[in-house]
Amino acid sequence: MKTAKELLMAYLQNINNADEAIALFSDDAAIELPYLSSLGLPWRWSGKDTLYKFLQNLPKTFPGFQFQNIRIHIDTPEQAFGEYEVECTVATTGRPYHQHYMGRLVAKEGKIVLLREALDLAQVAKSSFPNGVADLSGK
């Protein structure tokens, strides 16, 4: 049975392989990026079918998306916390996407039940919104 750290590392290393990544999740698992809600974006995906679609779309949305500079700070059998970075491109804008994530993974019976991540929202806006951070006014 995999520990939380092993699951987190396997997820990060297989982020561009939806078939490999989805096998790490329990049937009722969720991925959350709660701060995206302040930008009016979806922030929670749950259930294996929904997660699989999310994982399949990630490489199309962010060509070259690959986690790097992975640092694990908390490592227990059922929880892991780490920081990791991405440098890629946003498909819709062609702009570079440089992101620093912090993620907490909760595991149960050797599967991911929750992955909750924090990220730099200014970078999301700069890279993804048509007018960059100017589109943040009023949000």
Secondary structure, 3 states (H helix, E strand, C coil): CCCHHHHHHHHHHCCCCHHHHHCCEEEEEEEECHHHHHHCCCCEEECHHHHHHHHHHHHHHCCCCCEEEEEEEEECCCEEEEEEEEEEECCCCCCEEEEEEEEEEEEECCEEEEEEEECCHHHHHHHHCCCHHHHHCCC
